[in-house]
């Protein structure tokens, strides 16, 4: 069976707090895995290390048999993550939040060459499709 995620001896420490302590696990193709535990047990820290959003103190992380590192864009393009709570910026309008999310997704999909005019045209279509034209300037 093909190994999709291989974590060996992952350790992450924030100054005095040991957030992840020598964690090792494997996830094989076709498996579904959930990280369960109380607040502060290292679930989010582990995910952020897996995605190379956080530097960790020790260990190795491989995804799809390749070492994960901050510039491993080929690996990141194959990953989808849905967090428990959707984050929106309270100081942005609905349109600005969707526009920011859309732009963030484009960056993660390596579509950096999308012109601003094209982005605005797509956002206009998104507003229409989601029936947001009347409330796009409202705060969430």
C-alpha positions, -999 to 999 in steps of 0.1 A, spaced: 0 0 0 13 34 -9 24 58 19 7 92 15 20 108 47 50 98 67 58 117 99 89 106 119 98 119 153 81 153 148 88 177 176 77 213 178 85 236 208 74 272 214 99 285 239 89 267 271 59 248 256 64 215 240 35 214 215 43 182 197 66 156 213 82 130 191 51 122 170 54 95 143 27 81 121 19 70 86 -12 74 64 -17 51 35 -35 56 3 -73 53 8 -72 59 46 -91 87 63 -75 101 94 -86 126 120 -66 142 147 -85 142 180 -76 157 213 -83 186 237 -74 222 230 -37 227 232 -28 191 224 -9 199 192 -34 191 165 -32 224 147 5 226 152 9 192 136 -12 202 106 7 234 102 40 215 103 26 190 78 18 219 55 52 235 61 35 266 75 55 262 107 91 253 112 96 224 136 125 215 159 130 179 149 118 151 127 109 145 91 77 149 71 71 133 37 40 136 16 36 115 -15 71 101 -9 87 135 -11 102 156 17 78 185 26 95 219 27 82 255 25 89 257 -13 74 223 -22 47 239 -43 42 207 -63 32 189 -31 11 218 -18 -9 219 -50 -21 183 -42 -33 191 -7 -67 203 4 -74 213 40 -107 224 56 -104 238 91 -132 235 116 -140 272 117 -141 294 87 -120 325 92 -133 358 79 -119 393 86 -145 413 105 -132 446 91 -136 435 55 -169 434 35 -183 402 22 -170 410 -12 -135 418 2 -134 385 22 -144 365 -9 -120 384 -31 -92 378 -6 -100 341 -3 -102 338 -41 -68 355 -45 -53 333 -17 -65 302 -35 -51 314 -68 -17 319 -52 -18 284 -37 -26 270 -71 3 288 -87 -18 311 -108 2 342 -100 -1 355 -135 -38 362 -132 -43 398 -142 -63 421 -119 -88 428 -146 -95 391 -150 -97 386 -112 -123 414 -110 -143 400 -139 -143 366 -122 -153 382 -88 -182 399 -106 -194 365 -119 -190 350 -84 -210 378 -69 -238 372 -94 -237 334 -90 -239 336 -52 -265 364 -53 -242 387 -33 -246 418 -54 -269 434 -29 -248 426 2 -212 425 -12 -203 457 6 -218 446 40 -195 435 68 -199 399 79 
